[in-house]
Amino acid sequence: MSIPAVDLGNLVRTVLFLLFADLTALISAVIGPTYDNLLVPELQPSSLYPPLLGPGAGGSSYLTTASHFSGYVLANVVDPAVALVALGVALLYLFRSFASRWSDSVDSLLPRLIVGVVGANFTVPIAGAILGVAGSLYPVLSGWDGGAWQHWVNLAGWGQVSFSWDNGALAFVLSLVEFAIVFALVIAIGIRNALLAVLIVLLPIFTLLWPLRPLSPLARRGWFLFAELAFLPCVLVIPLELAVGSPDPVTLVSYLAVAAASPFLLSLAGTHLASFGFAGASGLVHSNAQRGLQLAPSAATSSITPVPGAVQSSHPARTGFVGMTRVASSTGVPAVAPLAFGELLGHGAAGLLRHISRPAGTRGPPSGPPLHDGGPR
């Protein structure tokens, strides 16, 4: 009786398929509870927009301790500083009486000081009004389609099951990416809430410093960032609603990625929310590119001018290295490589010309034109 031959390739493929199917099932079993039991409760209106003032302000929320801390800062830091500000205003007006050229600056400073002091004392009501406007808009947007985005099975649908059954490693990779994005959304909402609480404590100090022009960007950027963080969930929930009933996991991953990138979408519009409070990269790239384009002509000129004198100067390798280092240190990033290469090439060509102009069997630069023998040939 002969034993049938076993196809080793089919056996390996079957084992790998079962392995990836089990891993995909495990990750899918984790994604659902992570989304339904962590992210969705965080995205509820009562969790995102707890009241700062009014009857429900005494409850436990991430803003309760921040509002109490803000009152403490107002009473122990801002109010004592108001007396110092008033003393400073009196000294400025005394200085204005014998320095007439500063009179316009002093006159414009007084209204700013009044607005800064009043705004610092009303920081919590103003912040509560901003959160109230955003909190009234968010339930309208999140309630579209009956809030179907609040269940992971509505996002994934049966297309996820069929895709996971028909594909092995690809389904595992996409499921792992989905879990990473969902967990990143959970962390992002937590960071948003923490930043709002920190800003509520810092905004009274920033607002009091607003009249001083060198420090005025602190208050302006702080209030802009607070408003952007308040309206961030209104942008984040839209891709989740559009992801309901996604036809395939690739589309679902794309919608989840757009939801995770919602802070950067706001930063592209010129806001201050890039990377949750850090300045966006567009301005940095623009400034560096502009600086590189401005320095490129002068750096190119400086790389060409040493070439004629280098024929009569020191060793070409040392001269080329020094010139290349000078260009690399004085030029913007976009123009470093071509200008440094041009510097090295120019000094190399100068050294080659000097070598060709030397008489045979001599070292060093020639002292004059070659002499011809006047005897008979």
C-alpha positions as CSV (number, residue, x, y, z in Angstrom):
1,M,0.0,0.0,0.0
2,S,1.6,3.3,-1.2
3,I,1.5,6.4,1.0
4,P,0.2,9.5,-1.0
5,A,2.8,12.2,-1.4
6,V,2.2,15.4,0.6
7,D,2.6,18.7,-1.2
8,L,4.8,20.6,1.2
9,G,4.0,24.0,-0.4
10,N,0.3,23.6,0.2
11,L,0.9,22.5,3.7
12,V,3.0,25.6,4.4
13,R,0.4,27.9,2.9
14,T,-2.3,26.3,4.9
15,V,-0.4,26.7,8.2
16,L,0.5,30.3,7.4
17,F,-3.2,31.1,6.5
18,L,-4.4,29.6,9.7
19,L,-1.7,31.5,11.7
20,F,-2.6,34.9,10.1
21,A,-6.3,34.1,10.5
22,D,-5.9,33.5,14.2
23,L,-3.8,36.7,14.7
24,T,-6.4,38.7,12.7
25,A,-9.2,37.3,14.8
26,L,-7.3,38.2,18.0
27,I,-6.7,41.8,16.9
28,S,-10.3,42.2,15.7
29,A,-11.5,41.0,19.1
30,V,-9.4,43.7,20.7
31,I,-10.4,46.5,18.3
32,G,-14.1,46.4,19.0
33,P,-14.0,46.8,22.8
34,T,-11.2,49.5,22.4
35,Y,-13.4,51.5,20.1
36,D,-16.8,50.9,21.8
37,N,-15.6,51.0,25.5
38,L,-12.8,53.6,25.3
39,L,-13.1,55.9,22.3
40,V,-16.9,56.2,22.1
41,P,-17.4,57.2,25.8
42,E,-14.6,59.8,25.4
43,L,-16.4,61.3,22.4
44,Q,-19.8,61.7,24.2
45,P,-20.9,65.3,24.5
46,S,-21.0,65.2,28.3
47,S,-17.4,64.0,28.4
48,L,-16.0,66.4,25.8
49,Y,-17.9,69.5,27.0
50,P,-18.5,69.4,30.8
51,P,-19.9,72.7,32.2
52,L,-17.4,75.1,33.6
53,L,-20.0,77.3,35.2
54,G,-23.6,76.8,36.3
55,P,-25.4,74.0,38.1
56,G,-23.5,71.1,36.7
57,A,-20.0,72.6,37.2
58,G,-19.6,71.0,40.6
59,G,-19.4,67.4,39.2
60,S,-16.3,65.4,38.6
61,S,-14.8,66.1,35.2
62,Y,-11.4,66.9,33.7
63,L,-12.2,70.6,33.9
64,T,-13.4,70.7,37.5
65,T,-9.9,70.7,39.1
66,A,-8.7,73.1,36.3
67,S,-11.4,75.7,37.1
68,H,-10.5,75.6,40.8
69,F,-6.8,75.9,40.0
70,S,-7.5,78.8,37.7
71,G,-9.4,80.6,40.5
72,Y,-6.4,80.0,42.8
73,V,-4.0,81.4,40.2
74,L,-6.3,84.4,39.7
75,A,-6.4,85.2,43.4
76,N,-2.7,84.6,44.2
77,V,-0.9,85.5,41.0
78,V,-3.0,87.7,38.7
79,D,-4.6,90.0,41.3
80,P,-1.3,90.9,43.0
81,A,0.2,91.5,39.7
82,V,-2.6,94.0,38.9
83,A,-1.2,96.3,41.6
84,L,2.3,96.1,40.0
85,V,0.7,96.8,36.6
86,A,-1.0,99.9,38.0
87,L,2.3,101.1,39.5
88,G,3.9,100.6,36.2
89,V,1.3,102.6,34.4
90,A,1.8,105.5,36.9
91,L,5.5,105.4,36.4
92,L,5.0,105.4,32.6
93,Y,2.8,108.5,32.8
94,L,5.4,110.2,35.0
95,F,8.0,109.3,32.4
96,R,5.7,110.6,29.6
97,S,5.7,114.1,31.1
98,F,9.3,114.7,30.2
99,A,9.7,112.2,27.3
100,S,7.3,113.4,24.7
101,R,8.4,111.1,21.9
102,W,7.1,108.1,23.9
103,S,3.7,109.7,24.6
104,D,1.9,107.8,21.8
105,S,3.2,104.4,23.0
106,V,2.2,105.2,26.6
107,D,-1.3,106.4,25.5
108,S,-1.9,103.2,23.6
109,L,-0.7,101.1,26.5
110,L,-3.4,102.2,29.0
111,P,-6.4,100.7,27.1
112,R,-4.5,97.5,26.5
113,L,-3.8,97.2,30.2
114,I,-7.5,97.7,31.1
115,V,-8.6,95.1,28.6
116,G,-5.9,92.7,29.8
117,V,-6.8,93.1,33.5
118,V,-10.6,92.7,32.8
119,G,-10.0,89.7,30.4
120,A,-7.7,88.0,33.0
121,N,-10.4,88.2,35.6
122,F,-13.1,86.8,33.3
123,T,-11.0,84.0,31.8
124,V,-13.2,81.2,33.1
125,P,-16.5,82.7,31.8
126,I,-15.0,83.4,28.4
127,A,-13.6,79.8,28.2
128,G,-17.0,78.5,29.3
129,A,-18.7,80.4,26.5
130,I,-16.3,79.0,23.9
131,L,-16.9,75.5,25.2
132,G,-20.6,76.1,25.2
133,V,-20.7,77.1,21.6
134,A,-18.6,74.1,20.5
135,G,-20.7,71.9,22.8
136,S,-23.9,73.0,21.1
137,L,-22.5,72.3,17.6
138,Y,-21.0,68.9,18.4
139,P,-24.2,67.0,19.2
140,V,-25.7,68.1,16.0
141,L,-22.8,66.8,13.9
142,S,-22.3,63.6,15.9
143,G,-26.1,62.8,15.8
144,W,-26.1,62.3,12.0
145,D,-27.5,58.9,10.9
146,G,-28.7,58.2,14.5
147,G,-25.1,58.1,15.8
148,A,-24.3,54.9,13.9
149,W,-20.6,55.6,14.2
150,Q,-20.7,54.7,17.9
151,H,-20.5,51.0,17.2
152,W,-17.4,49.4,15.7
153,V,-19.5,46.7,13.9
154,N,-21.2,49.5,11.9
155,L,-17.9,50.8,10.7
156,A,-16.3,47.5,9.8
157,G,-19.5,45.7,8.5
158,W,-19.5,42.3,6.8
159,G,-16.9,43.5,4.3
160,Q,-14.2,43.2,7.0
161,V,-15.2,39.6,7.8
162,S,-15.1,38.5,4.1
163,F,-11.8,40.3,3.5
164,S,-10.2,38.7,6.6
165,W,-11.4,35.3,5.4
166,D,-10.1,35.6,1.9
167,N,-6.7,37.2,2.7
168,G,-4.0,36.2,5.2
169,A,-1.1,38.5,5.9
170,L,-2.7,41.5,4.3
171,A,-5.8,41.2,6.6
172,F,-3.5,40.9,9.6
173,V,-1.5,44.0,8.6
174,L,-4.6,46.1,8.0
175,S,-6.2,44.9,11.3
176,L,-3.0,45.9,13.1
177,V,-3.1,49.3,11.5
178,E,-6.7,49.8,12.5
179,F,-5.9,49.0,16.1
180,A,-3.0,51.4,16.1
181,I,-5.2,54.2,14.7
182,V,-8.0,53.6,17.1
183,F,-5.6,53.6,20.0
184,A,-4.0,56.8,18.7
185,L,-7.5,58.4,18.6
186,V,-8.0,57.4,22.2
187,I,-4.7,59.0,23.2
188,A,-5.4,62.1,21.1
189,I,-8.7,62.8,22.9
190,G,-7.0,62.4,26.2
191,I,-4.3,64.9,25.2
192,R,-6.9,67.3,24.0
193,N,-8.7,67.3,27.3
194,A,-5.5,67.7,29.2
195,L,-4.4,70.7,27.1
196,L,-7.8,72.3,27.7
197,A,-7.4,71.9,31.4
198,V,-3.8,73.3,31.3
199,L,-4.8,76.3,29.2
200,I,-7.7,77.2,31.6
201,V,-5.0,77.6,34.3
202,L,-2.5,79.5,32.1
203,L,-4.9,81.8,30.2
204,P,-5.3,84.3,33.1
205,I,-1.6,84.9,33.2
206,F,-1.2,85.0,29.5
207,T,-4.1,87.5,29.2
208,L,-2.6,89.7,31.8
209,L,0.7,89.8,29.8
210,W,-1.1,90.6,26.6
211,P,-0.6,94.4,26.9
212,L,3.1,94.0,26.7
213,R,3.8,93.7,23.0
214,P,6.8,91.3,23.2
215,L,4.6,88.9,25.3
216,S,1.3,89.5,23.5
217,P,1.7,86.4,21.2
218,L,1.4,84.2,24.3
219,A,-2.2,85.3,25.0
220,R,-3.1,85.3,21.3
221,R,-1.8,81.9,20.6
222,G,-3.2,80.5,23.8
223,W,-6.7,81.6,23.1
224,F,-6.6,80.5,19.5
225,L,-5.3,77.1,20.6
226,F,-8.1,76.8,23.2
227,A,-10.7,77.6,20.6
228,E,-9.3,75.0,18.1
229,L,-9.1,72.3,20.8
230,A,-12.7,73.1,21.7
231,F,-14.0,72.6,18.1
232,L,-11.6,69.7,17.3
233,P,-14.2,66.9,18.0
234,C,-16.5,68.5,15.5
235,V,-13.9,67.8,12.8
236,L,-12.8,64.4,14.2
237,V,-16.3,62.9,14.2
238,I,-17.0,63.5,10.6
239,P,-14.6,60.8,9.1
240,L,-16.0,58.3,11.7
241,E,-19.5,59.0,10.4
242,L,-18.4,58.6,6.8
243,A,-16.7,55.3,7.7
244,V,-20.0,53.6,8.6
245,G,-20.6,50.8,6.2
246,S,-17.1,50.9,4.6
247,P,-17.0,48.5,1.6
248,D,-13.5,47.3,2.4
249,P,-10.9,47.6,5.2
250,V,-8.7,49.9,3.1
251,T,-11.4,52.5,3.0
252,L,-12.0,52.1,6.7
253,V,-8.3,52.6,7.4
254,S,-8.3,55.7,5.3
255,Y,-11.2,57.2,7.2
256,L,-9.6,56.4,10.5
257,A,-6.3,58.0,9.3
258,V,-8.2,61.2,8.4
259,A,-9.8,61.2,11.8
260,A,-6.4,60.8,13.5
261,A,-5.0,63.6,11.3
262,S,-7.8,66.1,12.1
263,P,-5.5,68.3,14.2
264,F,-3.1,68.6,11.2
265,L,-6.0,69.3,8.9
266,L,-6.8,72.3,11.2
267,S,-3.2,73.3,11.1
268,L,-3.2,73.4,7.3
269,A,-5.9,76.0,7.5
270,G,-3.4,78.3,9.3
271,T,-4.3,77.5,12.9
272,H,-2.1,76.8,15.9
273,L,-3.0,73.1,16.4
274,A,-0.3,71.3,14.6
275,S,1.0,68.4,16.6
276,F,-1.3,69.5,19.5
277,G,0.2,72.9,20.2
278,F,3.4,73.0,18.2
279,A,3.8,75.2,15.2
280,G,3.1,73.6,11.8
281,A,5.9,72.6,9.5
282,S,4.6,74.6,6.5
283,G,5.9,77.9,7.9
284,L,9.2,76.4,8.7
285,V,9.6,74.9,5.3
286,H,8.6,78.1,3.6
287,S,11.0,80.2,5.7
288,N,13.9,77.8,5.1
289,A,13.2,77.6,1.4
290,Q,13.0,81.4,1.1
291,R,16.3,81.8,3.0
292,G,18.0,79.2,0.8
293,L,16.8,81.0,-2.3
294,Q,18.1,84.3,-1.0
295,L,21.5,82.9,-0.1
296,A,22.0,80.8,-3.2
297,P,23.2,83.7,-5.5
298,S,25.6,85.1,-3.0
299,A,26.9,81.7,-2.1
300,A,27.3,80.8,-5.8
301,T,29.3,84.0,-6.3
302,S,31.5,83.3,-3.3
303,S,32.1,79.8,-4.7
304,I,33.3,81.2,-8.1
305,T,35.4,84.1,-7.0
306,P,38.2,82.0,-5.4
307,V,38.8,80.0,-8.6
308,P,41.1,82.5,-10.5
309,G,43.3,83.3,-7.5
310,A,43.5,79.6,-6.6
311,V,45.7,79.0,-9.6
312,Q,48.6,80.9,-7.9
313,S,47.7,80.0,-4.3
314,S,48.2,77.0,-2.0
315,H,47.4,73.3,-2.6
316,P,44.1,72.8,-4.5
317,A,42.8,70.0,-2.3
318,R,43.1,72.1,0.9
319,T,41.7,75.2,-0.8
320,G,38.7,73.2,-2.2
321,F,38.0,71.7,1.2
322,V,38.0,75.1,2.9
323,G,35.8,76.6,0.2
324,M,33.3,73.7,0.3
325,T,33.1,74.0,4.1
326,R,32.5,77.7,3.9
327,V,29.7,77.3,1.4
328,A,28.1,74.5,3.4
329,S,28.1,76.6,6.6
330,S,26.7,79.7,5.0
331,T,24.0,78.4,2.6
332,G,20.5,77.2,3.2
333,V,19.6,73.6,3.1
334,P,18.2,73.5,-0.5
335,A,21.4,74.8,-2.0
336,V,24.1,73.1,0.1
337,A,24.8,70.1,-2.1
338,P,25.1,71.7,-5.6
339,L,27.1,74.7,-4.3
340,A,29.5,72.6,-2.3
341,F,30.0,70.3,-5.3
342,G,30.5,73.4,-7.5
343,E,33.1,74.8,-5.0
344,L,35.0,71.5,-5.0
345,L,34.8,71.2,-8.8
346,G,36.0,74.8,-9.3
347,H,39.0,74.3,-7.1
348,G,39.8,71.0,-8.7
349,A,39.7,72.6,-12.2
350,A,41.9,75.4,-10.9
351,G,44.4,72.9,-9.6
352,L,44.4,71.0,-13.0
353,L,45.0,74.2,-14.9
354,R,48.0,75.0,-12.6
355,H,49.4,71.5,-13.1
356,I,49.1,71.8,-16.9
357,S,50.9,75.2,-16.9
358,R,54.0,73.8,-15.0
359,P,57.1,72.9,-17.0
360,A,58.0,69.2,-16.9
361,G,60.2,68.2,-14.0
362,T,59.5,71.3,-11.9
363,R,57.6,71.7,-8.6
364,G,55.6,74.6,-7.6
365,P,54.1,77.4,-9.7
366,P,56.1,78.7,-12.7
367,S,57.8,82.0,-12.1
368,G,57.1,83.2,-15.7
369,P,56.4,82.2,-19.3
370,P,58.5,79.3,-20.6
371,L,61.8,80.3,-22.2
372,H,62.7,79.0,-25.7
373,D,66.3,78.1,-26.6
374,G,67.6,80.5,-29.2
375,G,70.3,78.1,-30.5
376,P,70.3,76.1,-33.7
377,R,67.7,73.4,-34.0
